[in-house]
Amino acid sequence: MELTTIWFLLVAVLFTGYFILEGFDFGVGMLLPVLGRDDRERRVLINTIGPVWDGNEVWLITAGGAMFAAFPEWYATLFSGFYLPLLLILLALIARGVAFEYRHKRPEASWKRRWDAAIVVGSLLPAILWGVAFANILRGVPLDADHEYVGGLLNLLNPYALLGGATTLALFLTHGAVFIALKTTGDIRERAGALAVRLGVGAAVLAVGFLTWTLSIRSSAAAVVLAVGAALALLGGLAAARVRREGWAFTGTAVAIGLAVATLFAALFPNVLPSTLDAAGTLTATNAASTPYTLKIMTWVAVIFTPVVLAYQGWTYWVFRKRIGVANIPQH
């Protein structure tokens, strides 16, 4: 297997891990005013992701770094052409992170409401915009022969991309509700489980529609198999949520998101950013890659440090594996 293919797969794995882990983070953030009826319940919800949300974002940083080093042409064209949506994602993530840290600094209800709003918006925007961005990556964008983006913002807001945004929004909401049911006790757990089933029905409809449209644009045998697997995993997760088997439900939604992202990358390969103007402008894993020497050094670094990072994050989830409820939150 060529190094360019290995690094395409690694970038795909990093984004897949990011969407699985940050997906429930976004879901919890968006559901904060829905499932948190008072301040103590909202603190329960925030505490379910408190120990892990920042670690989950490392997957995005690593994916961006891997793309920059392994496929600099892809990185440059993507981040210039998608500048506004990616900037909005960045600002939303910054506001969200600050809100987690500052919400508890003062006791006033108005202070907490403002930061709660920042958490909701900081979770909502990326949940939508990541779907829009990746749908455009697969569909293709107007690139000239020099691989420069020559479109505008409206080119990115096409029906397929908007469906992609709606799909990631619905999937992350469902994933987040399942995670809350998995990590909480009492009334919050009951409400989250019931909400996950209701949200999941809409997410399943949107996901099937989006993946079907995706395979009509670009497809491969692997992409079809992965898409079918994603649909079955989501249905299995919803069935488990219905009978309050939260562990299996979370596994189902996580696998569904992972296979859905894998479907996009499988359908995209060997391209990394197709051009809708001229095939000569299409970026591929070959013409967008760094030199073989660079890829070789990066491969050795990844082989050494990736297991360490995975082990550390796995240990973090193990340490904070227990459920939390209102009884664990002191009154102020």
C-alpha positions in Angstrom: 0.0 0.0 0.0 1.3 3.4 -0.9 2.1 6.0 1.8 -0.4 8.4 0.2 -3.2 5.8 0.7 -2.1 5.1 4.2 -2.2 8.8 5.1 -5.6 9.2 3.4 -6.9 6.4 5.6 -5.3 7.9 8.7 -6.9 11.3 8.0 -10.2 9.4 7.5 -9.8 7.6 10.9 -9.0 10.9 12.7 -12.1 12.6 11.4 -14.2 9.5 12.1 -12.9 9.5 15.7 -13.5 13.2 16.0 -17.2 13.0 14.8 -17.9 10.0 17.1 -16.5 11.6 20.2 -17.3 15.3 19.6 -20.6 14.3 18.2 -22.0 13.4 21.6 -20.3 16.5 23.0 -22.2 18.7 20.6 -25.4 16.8 21.3 -25.1 17.3 25.0 -24.4 21.0 24.5 -27.4 21.5 22.2 -29.7 19.6 24.6 -28.6 21.6 27.6 -31.8 23.8 27.8 -34.0 20.9 26.7 -33.1 18.3 29.3 -31.7 20.7 32.0 -34.8 22.0 33.7 -32.9 23.8 36.4 -29.3 24.8 37.2 -28.4 21.6 39.0 -29.7 19.5 36.1 -27.8 21.6 33.6 -24.6 21.1 35.8 -25.2 17.3 35.6 -25.3 17.5 31.8 -22.2 19.6 31.6 -20.4 17.3 34.0 -21.1 14.2 31.8 -18.7 15.7 29.2 -16.6 17.9 31.5 -13.6 15.5 31.8 -13.5 14.6 28.1 -14.7 17.4 25.8 -11.3 19.1 25.4 -9.6 15.7 24.8 -12.2 15.0 22.1 -11.2 18.2 20.3 -7.6 17.0 20.0 -8.8 14.6 17.3 -9.7 17.6 15.2 -6.4 19.3 15.8 -4.6 16.1 14.9 -6.7 15.6 11.8 -5.9 19.1 10.6 -2.3 18.7 11.4 -2.1 15.4 9.5 -3.9 17.0 6.5 -1.5 20.0 6.5 1.6 17.8 6.7 0.5 14.9 4.4 -1.7 16.7 1.9 -0.6 20.4 1.9 -2.4 21.2 -1.4 -5.7 19.7 0.0 -5.3 21.7 3.2 -4.5 25.0 1.5 -7.4 24.7 -1.0 -9.9 23.5 1.6 -9.1 26.1 4.2 -9.1 29.0 1.7 -12.2 27.9 -0.2 -14.1 27.0 3.0 -12.7 29.9 4.9 -16.0 31.4 6.3 -17.7 28.1 7.5 -14.4 26.9 9.0 -13.9 30.3 10.7 -17.4 30.1 12.2 -16.7 26.6 13.4 -13.5 27.8 15.1 -15.2 30.8 16.7 -18.0 28.5 17.9 -15.6 26.0 19.4 -13.7 28.9 21.2 -16.9 30.3 22.6 -18.0 26.9 23.7 -14.8 26.1 25.5 -14.7 29.5 27.3 -18.3 28.9 28.4 -17.5 25.6 30.0 -14.7 27.3 32.0 -16.5 30.5 32.9 -20.1 29.4 33.6 -19.5 28.6 37.2 -17.4 31.6 38.0 -20.3 33.7 39.3 -23.6 32.6 40.9 -26.0 35.0 39.1 -28.6 33.3 37.0 -28.2 35.8 34.2 -24.5 35.1 34.0 -25.1 31.4 33.7 -27.8 31.9 31.1 -25.4 33.8 28.8 -22.8 31.1 29.0 -25.4 28.4 28.6 -26.5 30.2 25.4 -22.8 30.2 24.3 -22.6 26.4 24.9 -25.8 25.8 22.8 -24.7 28.0 19.9 -21.1 26.8 20.1 -22.4 23.2 19.7 -25.2 23.9 17.2 -23.0 25.7 14.6 -20.3 23.1 14.2 -22.9 20.3 14.2 -24.5 21.8 11.1 -21.4 23.3 9.4 -19.3 20.1 9.5 -22.0 18.3 7.6 -22.2 21.1 5.1 -18.4 21.1 4.7 -18.0 17.4 4.2 -20.9 17.2 1.8 -19.2 19.8 -0.3 -15.9 17.9 -0.1 -17.6 14.8 -1.5 -19.8 16.6 -4.1 -17.0 18.7 -5.4 -16.5 22.5 -5.6 -15.4 24.8 -8.4 -11.6 24.6 -8.7 -9.6 25.9 -11.6 -6.6 24.2 -13.2 -4.3 25.6 -10.4 -6.5 23.9 -7.7 -7.8 27.3 -6.6 -11.3 27.7 -5.3 -13.2 30.1 -7.6 -16.7 29.8 -6.2 -18.5 31.8 -3.5 -20.4 31.1 -0.3 -23.6 30.3 -2.2 -21.8 27.4 -4.0 -21.3 25.8 -0.6 -25.0 26.2 0.4 -26.4 23.8 -2.2 -29.3 21.4 -1.4 -27.1 18.4 -0.9 -24.8 20.2 1.5 -27.7 21.6 3.5 -29.1 18.0 3.8 -25.6 17.0 5.0 -25.8 19.7 7.7 -29.3 18.6 8.8 -28.1 15.0 8.9 -25.1 15.6 11.1 -27.3 17.9 13.4 -29.9 15.1 13.8 -27.3 12.4 14.3 -25.3 14.4 16.9 -28.5 15.3 18.8 -29.5 11.6 18.9 -25.9 10.6 19.9 -25.9 13.2 22.6 -29.2 12.1 24.1 -28.1 8.5 24.2 -24.9 9.5 25.9 -26.8 11.5 28.5 -29.0 8.4 29.2 -25.8 6.3 29.5 -24.1 8.7 31.9 -26.9 9.9 34.2 -29.4 8.6 36.7 -33.0 9.3 37.7 -35.3 11.5 35.8 -32.7 12.9 33.5 -31.9 9.4 32.3 -35.5 8.6 31.7 -36.2 11.8 29.7 -32.9 11.5 27.7 -33.7 7.9 26.7 -37.2 8.8 25.5 -35.9 11.8 23.6 -33.2 9.8 22.0 -35.8 7.4 20.4 -37.8 10.4 19.1 -34.8 12.2 17.7 -33.4 9.0 16.3 -36.4 8.5 14.0 -35.8 11.8 12.3 -32.0 11.2 12.2 -32.6 7.8 10.5 -34.7 9.3 7.8 -32.2 12.1 7.1 -29.2 9.7 7.2 -30.8 7.3 4.8 -31.7 10.1 2.4 -28.3 11.7 2.6 -26.3 8.5 2.2 -28.5 7.5 -0.8 -27.9 10.9 -2.4 -24.2 10.5 -1.6 -24.0 7.1 -3.4 -25.7 8.6 -6.4 -23.0 11.2 -6.7 -19.9 9.1 -6.0 -19.8 5.4 -5.1 -17.8 2.3 -4.7 -18.5 -1.2 -3.4 -16.9 -0.4 -0.1 -19.0 2.8 0.2 -22.2 0.9 -0.4 -21.3 -1.7 2.3 -20.4 1.0 4.8 -23.6 2.9 4.1 -25.7 -0.2 4.7 -23.8 -0.9 7.9 -24.3 2.7 9.1 -28.1 2.4 8.6 -28.3 -1.0 10.4 -26.1 0.2 13.3 -28.4 3.3 13.8 -31.5 1.2 13.7 -29.9 -1.2 16.2 -28.9 1.6 18.5 -32.5 3.0 18.4 -33.9 -0.4 19.2 -31.5 -0.7 22.2 -32.4 2.8 23.4 -36.1 1.9 23.3 -35.6 -1.0 25.8 -33.2 1.1 27.9 -30.0 -0.7 27.0 -28.0 2.5 26.9 -24.6 0.9 26.4 -25.7 -0.9 23.3 -27.6 2.2 22.2 -24.5 4.3 22.4 -22.4 1.7 20.6 -25.0 1.7 17.8 -25.1 5.4 17.3 -21.3 5.6 17.6 -20.8 2.9 15.0 -23.5 4.5 12.8 -21.7 7.9 12.8 -18.3 6.2 12.3 -19.5 4.1 9.3 -21.3 7.2 7.8 -18.1 9.2 7.9 -16.2 6.2 6.5 -18.8 6.0 3.7 -17.9 9.6 2.6 -14.2 8.9 2.5 -14.6 5.6 0.7 -16.8 7.2 -1.9 -14.3 10.1 -2.2 -11.1 8.1 -2.7 -8.8 8.5 -4.6 -9.9 12.1 -4.9 -9.6 14.4 -1.9 -11.4 17.5 -3.4 -13.1 17.0 -6.7 -13.5 19.9 -9.1 -16.9 20.6 -10.6 -15.4 22.7 -13.4 -12.6 20.6 -15.0 -11.2 17.2 -14.1 -7.7 18.7 -14.3 -8.5 20.8 -11.3 -9.4 17.9 -9.1 -7.2 17.2 -6.1 -6.3 13.6 -5.6 -4.4 11.7 -2.9 -1.4 11.7 -5.3 -1.2 15.2 -6.6 -2.1 16.8 -3.2 0.5 14.8 -1.2 3.8 15.8 0.3 7.0 14.2 -0.7 7.6 10.5 -0.1 10.4 11.4 2.4 8.0 13.6 4.4 5.3 10.9 4.5 7.8 8.3 5.6 9.0 10.4 8.6 5.4 11.1 9.5 4.5 7.5 9.4 7.2 6.6 11.9 6.0 9.4 14.2 2.4 8.1 13.9 3.4 4.5 14.6 5.2 5.6 17.9 2.9 8.2 19.3 -0.6 7.1 18.2 -0.9 4.1 20.5 0.2 6.3 23.4 -2.5 8.9 22.7 -5.2 6.3 22.3 -4.2 4.6 25.5 -4.3 7.8 27.5 -7.7 8.8 26.2 -9.0 5.3 26.8 -7.8 5.5 30.3 -9.6 8.9 30.8 -12.9 7.4 29.7 -12.4 4.5 32.0 -11.7 6.7 35.0 -14.8 8.8 34.4 -17.1 5.9 33.4 -19.6 6.2 36.3 -23.0 7.7 36.1 -23.8 11.1 37.6 -27.1 12.5 39.0 -28.6 15.5 40.7 -27.6 14.0 44.0 -24.0 14.4 43.1 -24.3 18.1 42.5 -24.1 20.3 45.6 -26.6 23.2 46.0 -25.1 26.7 45.9 
